[in-house]
Amino acid sequence: MIPDQGSYTGTVENENFIVEASGDVTINSLGGKDKYTIYTSISSVTINDFIPEYQVIDLRKFHNIHNMDDLKFSNTKGLGFNK
């Protein structure tokens, strides 16, 4: 669980990052079939090392997100999105 803003680093194992922070969060995946579950309205999440072929971002708690156009993506080294 990620309760506070800041930077978090995972492992090469499969993980579920549960984000409940109230500020900006950066996650360094390091691989694995990770799932990113976002529960709160935070200003931004940056996921470094995101692998779309087998990693998932779960945004089901956001009832105002209906399609990809409702998100703002920036792609540099990782995957970042701003709500």
C-alpha positions as CSV (number, residue, x, y, z in Angstrom):
1,M,0.0,0.0,0.0
2,I,1.2,3.5,-0.8
3,P,-0.3,5.8,1.8
4,D,1.7,8.9,1.3
5,Q,3.1,11.0,-1.6
6,G,6.7,10.2,-2.6
7,S,8.7,7.6,-4.5
8,Y,8.3,3.9,-4.2
9,T,10.3,1.0,-5.6
10,G,9.0,-2.5,-6.2
11,T,10.8,-5.7,-7.0
12,V,11.0,-8.1,-9.9
13,E,8.1,-10.1,-8.4
14,N,4.4,-9.6,-9.4
15,E,3.0,-6.9,-7.2
16,N,-0.2,-4.9,-6.6
17,F,0.6,-1.3,-5.8
18,I,-2.4,0.2,-4.0
19,V,-2.2,4.0,-4.1
20,E,-4.1,5.8,-1.4
21,A,-1.8,8.9,-1.3
22,S,-3.1,12.5,-1.3
23,G,-0.1,13.8,-3.3
24,D,2.1,13.0,-6.2
25,V,3.4,9.5,-6.4
26,T,6.3,7.9,-8.4
27,I,6.5,4.1,-8.7
28,N,9.6,2.3,-10.0
29,S,8.3,-1.1,-11.1
30,L,11.5,-3.1,-11.8
31,G,9.4,-5.7,-13.7
32,G,6.9,-8.4,-12.9
33,K,3.2,-8.6,-13.8
34,D,2.3,-5.6,-11.7
35,K,-1.1,-4.1,-11.0
36,Y,-1.5,-0.4,-10.1
37,T,-4.7,0.2,-8.2
38,I,-5.5,3.9,-7.7
39,Y,-8.0,4.7,-5.0
40,T,-7.8,8.4,-4.4
41,S,-7.9,11.6,-6.4
42,I,-4.3,12.4,-6.5
43,S,-2.7,15.0,-8.7
44,S,-0.3,12.7,-10.6
45,V,1.1,9.2,-10.7
46,T,4.3,8.4,-12.6
47,I,5.0,4.7,-13.3
48,N,8.6,4.1,-14.4
49,D,9.3,0.8,-16.2
50,F,5.6,0.3,-17.1
51,I,5.1,-2.7,-19.4
52,P,1.7,-2.5,-21.1
53,E,1.8,-6.0,-22.5
54,Y,1.3,-7.5,-19.0
55,Q,0.9,-4.7,-16.4
56,V,-2.5,-3.2,-15.5
57,I,-3.7,0.2,-14.1
58,D,-7.0,-0.2,-12.2
59,L,-9.0,3.1,-12.2
60,R,-12.4,1.6,-11.4
61,K,-12.9,3.9,-8.4
62,F,-13.0,6.9,-10.7
63,H,-16.6,7.0,-12.0
64,N,-15.8,10.1,-14.1
65,I,-13.3,8.3,-16.3
66,H,-15.1,6.7,-19.2
67,N,-12.4,6.4,-21.8
68,M,-8.8,7.2,-22.6
69,D,-9.7,10.8,-23.5
70,D,-10.5,11.5,-19.8
71,L,-6.8,11.0,-18.9
72,K,-3.7,13.0,-19.6
73,F,-0.7,11.0,-20.4
74,S,2.9,12.0,-20.6
75,N,5.4,9.5,-21.8
76,T,9.1,10.0,-21.1
77,K,11.0,7.3,-19.4
78,G,7.9,5.8,-17.8
79,L,4.2,6.2,-17.9
80,G,2.8,9.2,-16.1
81,F,-0.8,10.4,-15.9
82,N,-2.4,13.4,-14.3
83,K,-6.0,13.5,-13.1
